[in-house]
Amino acid sequence: MNSVNSFGIIGGDKRQLYCAQKMAEDGFTVYISGFEHCSCPPGCIPENPRTTARLSDAVILPMPVSRSKGELFAPFSDGIIPLSLLRQTIPADKPVLCGINGAAEQYELDGLRIIRYSSREEFAAANAVPTAEGAVEIAMREYEGTINGADCLVTGYGNIGKILCFMLRGLGANVTAAARKHKDRALIRGSGMKDADIYSLSGHYDLIFNTVPALIFDRHTLAQCAAESIIIDLASMPGGIDDNAADKLKIPVIHALSLPGKAAPKSAGIIIKNAVYNIIREEEL
C-alpha cells in the first residue's frame, strides 16, 4: 500500500484493538500503545508511545481523541498519555489518522499532519449501523414495554437516523421521523412513516432518539412531546437536550456516546481500518 508498511495505534478502546488485529492479519507491521490492561492482539507489537510513534509509517489515534483536556483517550492504559507527548514525539511529516471532534482537539495536536478518518463519508455511513443497533439495545433495556407497538420519534434523518428508522420499523414500532429539509420529510412520507418538522415537535412518544448535535429539545419542546418519554441522545456532546429542563420535568435522558465501540467493537474496528486504507490509497501516502 504505497509507502506505508507499518502502523502505530496509540490509545483507544476495543475498536482500535480489532483494527490493529485486522491490519496485522493483512500483513502490516502493527505497533500498539496504551493497552496494558488488555491482551495484545495476535501479530501486534506492544511498545511505549514514543517508540510506536518513531517506528511506524503512519499513526492512528482514537475517536474521540480525548475525553479529558490534554489527555489521549486511552481507557486500557496503565497511565495518562498527554497529547503534548504525541505532539512532541510524532514527526511533523508523518500522517496521523484520527477521529478529531471539534476545534479543541485540533488545537491540542496542532503542528501534526492530521487526517480525519471520522470525516469520511463511507466511515459515517458504515458507522451508522452499529450506532443504531446500540441505540435499539439501550431502548430494549430501558423501556418497560416492547419496541413492537411503541411510539418512537427519531430526530434527524441523516445516516444514523435513516438506519435507526429502518430498524425500529422492522421491530414493529410506530415511527415518526423529524427533519429540517422538505426533501427529507417527503422521503420519510414516501417510506411509509410519519414525518414531523424538527422545529415544531409535539405529540406523545414512548421513546425519542435524537441524532442532531444542536439544541432541539428545550424546555418547551420537552413539555410538548417528551413528558412520558425516555430520550436516548446519540448526538455528540453537548447533545441536543436541555438536561436541566429534562431533570426538572423528570424526563430520563440517556447520553449514548461512542456506541460502535460498546455495541460492536469488532465491526467498528474494521470500519476504521477500511477508512484508513482508503485514505492511504487516495492520498498516495
URTA-V438305 format. One record per residue. N is the residue number from 0. RES is the residue in one small letter. D_CENTER is the distance of its C-alpha to the mean C-alpha in Angstrom with 1 decimal. Layout:
# URTA-V438305
n:N res:RES d_center:D_CENTER
n:N res:RES d_center:D_CENTER
This chain:
# URTA-V438305
n:0 res:m d_center:26.8
n:1 res:n d_center:28.6
n:2 res:s d_center:29.2
n:3 res:v d_center:26.1
n:4 res:n d_center:27.3
n:5 res:s d_center:25.3
n:6 res:f d_center:21.8
n:7 res:g d_center:21.1
n:8 res:i d_center:17.9
n:9 res:i d_center:17.8
n:10 res:g d_center:15.7
n:11 res:g d_center:12.4
n:12 res:d d_center:12.0
n:13 res:k d_center:13.1
n:14 res:r d_center:10.8
n:15 res:q d_center:12.9
n:16 res:l d_center:16.0
n:17 res:y d_center:15.7
n:18 res:c d_center:15.1
n:19 res:a d_center:18.2
n:20 res:q d_center:20.2
n:21 res:k d_center:19.7
n:22 res:m d_center:20.7
n:23 res:a d_center:23.7
n:24 res:e d_center:24.7
n:25 res:d d_center:24.7
n:26 res:g d_center:27.3
n:27 res:f d_center:25.6
n:28 res:t d_center:26.4
n:29 res:v d_center:23.4
n:30 res:y d_center:23.6
n:31 res:i d_center:21.2
n:32 res:s d_center:21.3
n:33 res:g d_center:20.0
n:34 res:f d_center:20.1
n:35 res:e d_center:23.5
n:36 res:h d_center:22.7
n:37 res:c d_center:21.6
n:38 res:s d_center:23.8
n:39 res:c d_center:23.7
n:40 res:p d_center:22.6
n:41 res:p d_center:25.6
n:42 res:g d_center:26.7
n:43 res:c d_center:24.7
n:44 res:i d_center:26.5
n:45 res:p d_center:25.6
n:46 res:e d_center:26.6
n:47 res:n d_center:26.2
n:48 res:p d_center:23.9
n:49 res:r d_center:27.0
n:50 res:t d_center:28.2
n:51 res:t d_center:24.9
n:52 res:a d_center:24.6
n:53 res:r d_center:28.2
n:54 res:l d_center:28.5
n:55 res:s d_center:25.5
n:56 res:d d_center:25.6
n:57 res:a d_center:22.0
n:58 res:v d_center:19.5
n:59 res:i d_center:15.8
n:60 res:l d_center:13.9
n:61 res:p d_center:10.5
n:62 res:m d_center:7.1
n:63 res:p d_center:7.9
n:64 res:v d_center:11.5
n:65 res:s d_center:13.0
n:66 res:r d_center:13.1
n:67 res:s d_center:16.8
n:68 res:k d_center:18.7
n:69 res:g d_center:20.1
n:70 res:e d_center:18.6
n:71 res:l d_center:16.2
n:72 res:f d_center:13.5
n:73 res:a d_center:15.6
n:74 res:p d_center:16.0
n:75 res:f d_center:18.4
n:76 res:s d_center:20.6
n:77 res:d d_center:24.1
n:78 res:g d_center:24.0
n:79 res:i d_center:22.3
n:80 res:i d_center:21.3
n:81 res:p d_center:22.1
n:82 res:l d_center:20.4
n:83 res:s d_center:24.0
n:84 res:l d_center:24.9
n:85 res:l d_center:22.5
n:86 res:r d_center:23.8
n:87 res:q d_center:27.3
n:88 res:t d_center:27.0
n:89 res:i d_center:25.1
n:90 res:p d_center:27.5
n:91 res:a d_center:26.9
n:92 res:d d_center:27.3
n:93 res:k d_center:24.9
n:94 res:p d_center:21.6
n:95 res:v d_center:18.5
n:96 res:l d_center:15.3
n:97 res:c d_center:12.2
n:98 res:g d_center:8.9
n:99 res:i d_center:10.8
n:100 res:n d_center:9.8
n:101 res:g d_center:13.3
n:102 res:a d_center:16.9
n:103 res:a d_center:17.4
n:104 res:e d_center:15.4
n:105 res:q d_center:17.1
n:106 res:y d_center:20.4
n:107 res:e d_center:20.0
n:108 res:l d_center:19.9
n:109 res:d d_center:22.5
n:110 res:g d_center:24.9
n:111 res:l d_center:22.8
n:112 res:r d_center:22.1
n:113 res:i d_center:18.4
n:114 res:i d_center:16.7
n:115 res:r d_center:13.1
n:116 res:y d_center:11.6
n:117 res:s d_center:8.4
n:118 res:s d_center:11.1
n:119 res:r d_center:12.5
n:120 res:e d_center:13.2
n:121 res:e d_center:13.3
n:122 res:f d_center:9.9
n:123 res:a d_center:8.4
n:124 res:a d_center:11.1
n:125 res:a d_center:10.7
n:126 res:n d_center:7.1
n:127 res:a d_center:8.3
n:128 res:v d_center:10.7
n:129 res:p d_center:9.1
n:130 res:t d_center:7.1
n:131 res:a d_center:10.6
n:132 res:e d_center:12.5
n:133 res:g d_center:10.9
n:134 res:a d_center:11.9
n:135 res:v d_center:15.3
n:136 res:e d_center:15.7
n:137 res:i d_center:15.4
n:138 res:a d_center:17.8
n:139 res:m d_center:20.2
n:140 res:r d_center:20.4
n:141 res:e d_center:20.8
n:142 res:y d_center:22.9
n:143 res:e d_center:26.5
n:144 res:g d_center:27.3
n:145 res:t d_center:26.2
n:146 res:i d_center:23.6
n:147 res:n d_center:26.5
n:148 res:g d_center:28.4
n:149 res:a d_center:25.9
n:150 res:d d_center:25.5
n:151 res:c d_center:21.9
n:152 res:l d_center:20.6
n:153 res:v d_center:17.4
n:154 res:t d_center:17.0
n:155 res:g d_center:15.6
n:156 res:y d_center:16.3
n:157 res:g d_center:13.8
n:158 res:n d_center:12.0
n:159 res:i d_center:10.3
n:160 res:g d_center:13.5
n:161 res:k d_center:15.8
n:162 res:i d_center:14.5
n:163 res:l d_center:14.4
n:164 res:c d_center:17.9
n:165 res:f d_center:19.1
n:166 res:m d_center:18.2
n:167 res:l d_center:19.7
n:168 res:r d_center:22.8
n:169 res:g d_center:23.2
n:170 res:l d_center:23.5
n:171 res:g d_center:26.1
n:172 res:a d_center:24.5
n:173 res:n d_center:26.0
n:174 res:v d_center:23.2
n:175 res:t d_center:23.4
n:176 res:a d_center:20.9
n:177 res:a d_center:21.1
n:178 res:a d_center:20.7
n:179 res:r d_center:22.2
n:180 res:k d_center:23.7
n:181 res:h d_center:26.8
n:182 res:k d_center:25.9
n:183 res:d d_center:22.8
n:184 res:r d_center:25.0
n:185 res:a d_center:27.5
n:186 res:l d_center:25.2
n:187 res:i d_center:24.1
n:188 res:r d_center:27.8
n:189 res:g d_center:28.6
n:190 res:s d_center:26.2
n:191 res:g d_center:28.2
n:192 res:m d_center:26.0
n:193 res:k d_center:27.0
n:194 res:d d_center:25.6
n:195 res:a d_center:25.5
n:196 res:d d_center:25.5
n:197 res:i d_center:22.4
n:198 res:y d_center:24.8
n:199 res:s d_center:27.3
n:200 res:l d_center:25.9
n:201 res:s d_center:28.3
n:202 res:g d_center:29.3
n:203 res:h d_center:28.6
n:204 res:y d_center:25.3
n:205 res:d d_center:24.6
n:206 res:l d_center:20.8
n:207 res:i d_center:18.7
n:208 res:f d_center:15.1
n:209 res:n d_center:13.8
n:210 res:t d_center:11.2
n:211 res:v d_center:13.0
n:212 res:p d_center:12.3
n:213 res:a d_center:16.1
n:214 res:l d_center:18.7
n:215 res:i d_center:19.6
n:216 res:f d_center:21.0
n:217 res:d d_center:23.8
n:218 res:r d_center:26.7
n:219 res:h d_center:28.6
n:220 res:t d_center:25.9
n:221 res:l d_center:25.0
n:222 res:a d_center:28.8
n:223 res:q d_center:29.1
n:224 res:c d_center:26.6
n:225 res:a d_center:24.8
n:226 res:a d_center:27.9
n:227 res:e d_center:27.6
n:228 res:s d_center:23.9
n:229 res:i d_center:20.9
n:230 res:i d_center:18.0
n:231 res:i d_center:14.4
n:232 res:d d_center:12.2
n:233 res:l d_center:8.7
n:234 res:a d_center:8.8
n:235 res:s d_center:8.0
n:236 res:m d_center:11.2
n:237 res:p d_center:14.0
n:238 res:g d_center:12.8
n:239 res:g d_center:15.4
n:240 res:i d_center:17.9
n:241 res:d d_center:21.0
n:242 res:d d_center:20.7
n:243 res:n d_center:24.3
n:244 res:a d_center:25.6
n:245 res:a d_center:23.8
n:246 res:d d_center:25.2
n:247 res:k d_center:28.7
n:248 res:l d_center:28.5
n:249 res:k d_center:27.4
n:250 res:i d_center:24.3
n:251 res:p d_center:21.7
n:252 res:v d_center:18.2
n:253 res:i d_center:15.3
n:254 res:h d_center:12.2
n:255 res:a d_center:9.5
n:256 res:l d_center:6.6
n:257 res:s d_center:4.4
n:258 res:l d_center:6.2
n:259 res:p d_center:6.2
n:260 res:g d_center:7.7
n:261 res:k d_center:10.0
n:262 res:a d_center:11.0
n:263 res:a d_center:11.4
n:264 res:p d_center:11.1
n:265 res:k d_center:13.8
n:266 res:s d_center:12.5
n:267 res:a d_center:9.2
n:268 res:g d_center:11.6
n:269 res:i d_center:13.8
n:270 res:i d_center:11.3
n:271 res:i d_center:10.9
n:272 res:k d_center:14.7
n:273 res:n d_center:15.6
n:274 res:a d_center:13.9
n:275 res:v d_center:15.8
n:276 res:y d_center:18.9
n:277 res:n d_center:18.9
n:278 res:i d_center:18.6
n:279 res:i d_center:21.5
n:280 res:r d_center:23.6
n:281 res:e d_center:23.2
n:282 res:e d_center:23.7
n:283 res:e d_center:26.5
n:284 res:l d_center:25.4
